[in-house]
Amino acid sequence: MPRKLEVNSQFYQEDFLLQARSSTDKRHYRRLLGLHYIQSGQTQSTVSRLLGVTPNSVQKWIKRYKQQGIEGLKPKTIPGRTSRLNKDQLHAFAQAFIAQQEALPGGRLTGKDAQKMLKKDYGCDYNISTVYQLLHACGLSWITGRSRHPLSCSKKQEAFKKTLEHQ
């Protein structure tokens, strides 16, 4: 028989399930869901099997809740290299990139174009995969429709569509 958990009365008053549903981070969601299962009488080993984690992880979640409360379950920021571009520079780059794309008579800019622009304007030499990550962080996507040919004429295309419909 598993031993009784020693948690304070506040633990049983928390609505872990409601908080889990509003969580956007999957690790935070899993922790809250695990504590909800513990709250509803499940054992640590059962919770660990349900969530696919080790029983030791469940113990750590309980310990963090006891020591820090609900804030202790939130994910910590993962340290890493700081960005070479600050937020203002990244925003300015995105605006310049969009303006350059809109100025094109046809076709579209590629990651290589963005890479050259970053090197020329900001002195940052990024790998192409990192360039695409930066573009994604700026909210730019490369899922586009067919590009427009610079010599295309929209009036001729519309006239062609009208004659095609009547055949």
N, C-alpha and C positions, 0 to 999 in steps of 0.2 A: 504494500500500500504506500503510495507516495506521501511524502511529508507535507504538512499544512504550510501554505505560504504565509509569510508574515508581511502583510501590507497594512497601511493605515486605512482608516474608514473613508478617507477622501477617494481612495482607489475605487471603491464600489459606487461612488456617486458620480464619477466621470462618465460621460457618454462617448466612449471610444469609437463606437460604430458610426455615430454621426460625424465625428471629427475625421474618421477614416474616409468617409464618403466625400468630404470636401477637400481632401488632400490631393495635391497634384503630383507629388513625388511618390513613386512606387515603393521606395524603401520606407518612407514615413507611413504610407498606407499599410504596409505589411506589419510594421511595428504596432500600429494602433489596432489593427485587426487581431493580432496576436494577444494583445492585452485585453481586448474584448472577449476573446475565447477564454482567457484565464479568469476574467471577471465572471463569466457565465459557468464556471466550474470545471473547465477542461484542465487536464494535467499539462505540465510543461512538455512532456514527451509527445503527447497527442497534438498539441499546438505545433510543435516542431515538425511533426510528420505532415500535418495539414498545410503548413506554409512552406515546407521544403527547406527548412533551416535546421541548424543543430540545436539541441536542447540548451547548450551553453549560450547561444544567441538569445534565446528567450529569457534566460536568467539575467543576461546583461540588460535587456530591455526593462525588466522589472527593477533591477538595481538602479538604472538610470532614472526611472520614474520616481523611485523612492527618494533619490538624492536631489534631483533637479525638477521634478514635477513634469508636466506635459511638455514643457520646453526642452527637456532633455531627450525627447524622442525625435525631435526635428533633426534633419540631416545637417551635418556640419559642412562648411565649405571645404572643398578639396583643394589643397595648395597646389600651385603650379606656376609656371612661368607667367609673369605679367605681360600683358599685351604690349606690342611695340607702338600701337596706336591707341591714343586715349579715345574716349567716347565722342568728343567733339570732332577729332580728326576722322574717326570712322564714319560719322554722320556726313561730314563734308565730302569724304571719298564717295560715299553712296550717292549723294546728290550730284556730284560731278560725273560719276559713272552713268547715272540715269540721263543726265543732260547730254552726255556724249552719245548715248544710244539713241536718244530721240533726234539728235542732229543727223544721224545717218539716213541717207535716202533709201536704203534697203539693207537687208541682212541684219546681223546682230553681233554684238561684242561677245568675245569668248573669255574664258578664264585667263588665257595668255595675255589678252588685251588688258585685263584688270591687273595682272602681274606686272606688266610693263608700266602701267600707270602708277602703281604703288611704288615701284622702284624709282621712277622719274620724279614724282611729286613729293614722296615722303621718305625716300632713301631706305625703304624696307624691302629686303630681298626675301620674299616668301616662296615656299614650295607651292606647287600648283594645287595640291590638295588643301593646303591651308588657305589659299586664295578663295577656293570654293566655300570653305567653312566661314570665312569672313563675309563673303557675299550672302551666304545663308543667314548669318547673324544680323546682317543689314536688312533682311527681309526680301532679298532679291532671289528669284527662282529662275531656273533655266528650263522650265517646262513651258515651251512656247508653241504657238501655232506656226504655220508655214510663214517664212519671211517674205517680204514684199520685194519683188525685183525692182531695181532702180528705174528701169525703162518701162515699167508697166503703166498702163493707162486705165484708171478705174471706169471711165466712161465707156471705153471699148468693151471692157469686161461685162458691164451691166447690159450693154446692147447685145452682147453674145448670149447672155443668160436669158434675155427676153425672147430672142429668136429660137433658142433651144427649147423653151417651154411650149411653144406653139407647134412643134413638130410631132 
